[in-house]
């Protein structure tokens, strides 16, 4: 079911993604203080059928986003995390809560 939902998600024009740290206690082969990551990927709330998927990874490597979004070609709305640059054939867009931060510190924006 998860894979079918992912396959449907990447057919939309817009996919929003974000990742956040999480500590998993008693995970085999890792210290309890190790950071792991939950990623959320979703289509827009205006779509008839909402798809919201979560992904667990041990690292924040951009390779995780690349693998999950493989086959997607559209607008990717994310924060400014450079790991999303690993995803091919997308148009990167900053979410509105992160875009003003870049303006305030006058960073050059390498994408839409």
N, C-alpha and C positions, 0 to 999 in steps of 0.2 A: 504494500500500500504506500509506504514511504517513497519508494522509487517511482511509482506511478505519479504521485503528487509532485515530486521533484521534476519529473519529465514534463508535466503540465506547467509547472511554475516557469520553467525556462522558455515557454512559448509566448509569454507575455512581453509587452514592450518595455515594461518597467519592473525592476526587481530591487527591493530595498534590503540591505544587509547590514548587520552590526554584530560585533563580538564583545564579550565581556569576560572578565576573569572569574574563575571559580576554583575553590580548593576542594579536592576530593580526598577525604580521609580514607586510609586503608586501601588505596589503589595499589595493586600489585606492581612491585618494582619501582615505586616512587615514594618519596617522603611526603608526609601529610601537609607540609608547608609548600609543596610544589604548586605552581599555578597551572591550571588547565583552562580551557576556554569553551564557552557556549556561544555558538553563532546562531543568529536568527536570520532567516531569509524569508521574504514575503512579497506578495504582489500588492498592488494598491488597494486601499479600502473601498475604492469606487468600483472595483471589479465585481461582477455578479457572484462569483464563487471565490471567497477568500482562501488563500493558501498561505499558511504560516508553518514553516518547518524549522526545527532546531537541530543543531549539529554539535556534537561534542568532539573536541580535539585536545590532544596533549600539549600542543604548541599553538602559537599565534601566527605561524608561518603563512605567508601569502599563498603558498602552495595549496593550503586547505581551501581558500576561497576559489582558487583556480579550478581545483578538482570539482568542487560542488557546483560551480557555475559553468562548467564546461558545456558548450553547446548553446549558451545564451548569447544573443547579440541584440542589445538594446541599451536602455538607459539604466545604469547602476547607481542607485542613490546610497551613499555611504558616508561615514565620517572621513577624515583626511588620512586615515591609516594607509601608508604606502604599500602594504601587502596586497591591496586590491589592484595594484598595477600589474600583478601577475596574471590577472584575468584578461584574456584576449577578446577582441571584437566587441568591446563595450564602449559606451560613452559614459565616462565618469561624471557624476554630479554630486556635489556636497549637499548634505541635508541642511536645512535652514538654520538649525541650531549651531552647526559648525562653520558655516560660511562666514558669518560676521566675525568670528575669531580670527580668521585669516585676514580680513580687511583691517582689523584693529592692529595687528602686528605687521601689516603691510607685506605679507608674503605673496610671492608671485604664484598664481594659480595655474598649474600645468594642465588643467582640464576644465570642462564646462562647469 
